[in-house]
Amino acid sequence: AQTVTQSQPEMSVQEAETVTLSCTYDTSESNYYLFWYKQPPSRQMILVIRQEAYKQQNATENRFSVNFQKAAKSFSLKISDSQLGDTAMYFCAFRGETSGSRLTFGEGTQLTVNP
Amino acid sequence: NAGVTQTPKFRVLKTGQSMTLLCAQDMNHEYMYWYRQDPGMGLRLIHYSVGEGTTAKGEVPDGYNVSRLKKQNFLLGLESAAPSQTSVYFCASRPTGATGGYTFGSGTRLTVV
């Protein structure tokens, strides 16, 4: 079974600064997908970024980028120029190619952006 | 708007009562999922379905049952609610294919007293 671990329950950053959220995972599959989801106080689950394991290039979406280290099974999220609206719970998630394409989530990291 | 709709949004149950949570999607997605979210534990998969008429157990299925009689609906049942089932429940769906993304509902906050 796959496992996803987020070792930082809470983090804070000053507005306009950069912050990195950590995620590690464990799997025996060779093809898989990794995701970062944002959950603001509204509870809505918002996809931030996704990475296909077969792609060596790290995914980027505007101020959000990942550092994907396949051999180390590490998938960190970097948020540049942090904004107050980035305050939310962030979840790392894994999807393999078996078992109904289900997502396995990490425990979550609560990020607070301070003015 | 197209998406995943969860009913109800809030509910308080007494221990031992039963209830059904409804998830409806209008995107013709094959796959549907029920998760529960608890502080410090992320989202954990309860049950899922890979198509109409199919269901399968996830990570934490005990105390729950599901049905997918129609492709667009995925029902989660609690036969005899327990305080340990106090949680926020999320439904999600996705189409087949490697690149299909997940659509989540807005969640149901359930309290069992």
Chai-1 contact restraints between the chains, C-beta under 6 A:
chainA,res_idxA,chainB,res_idxB,connection_type,confidence,min_distance_angstrom,max_distance_angstrom,comment,restraint_id
A,R43,B,G107,contact,1.0,0.0,6.0,A-B,restraint_1
A,M45,B,F104,contact,1.0,0.0,6.0,A-B,restraint_2
A,F91,B,G42,contact,1.0,0.0,6.0,A-B,restraint_3
A,G100,B,Y48,contact,1.0,0.0,6.0,A-B,restraint_4
A,G100,B,V50,contact,1.0,0.0,6.0,A-B,restraint_5
A,S101,B,Y31,contact,1.0,0.0,6.0,A-B,restraint_6
A,R102,B,L45,contact,1.0,0.0,6.0,A-B,restraint_7
A,R102,B,Y48,contact,1.0,0.0,6.0,A-B,restraint_8
A,F105,B,G42,contact,1.0,0.0,6.0,A-B,restraint_9
A,F105,B,L43,contact,1.0,0.0,6.0,A-B,restraint_10
A,G106,B,G42,contact,1.0,0.0,6.0,A-B,restraint_11
A,E107,B,G40,contact,1.0,0.0,6.0,A-B,restraint_12
A,E107,B,G42,contact,1.0,0.0,6.0,A-B,restraint_13
A,G108,B,G42,contact,1.0,0.0,6.0,A-B,restraint_14
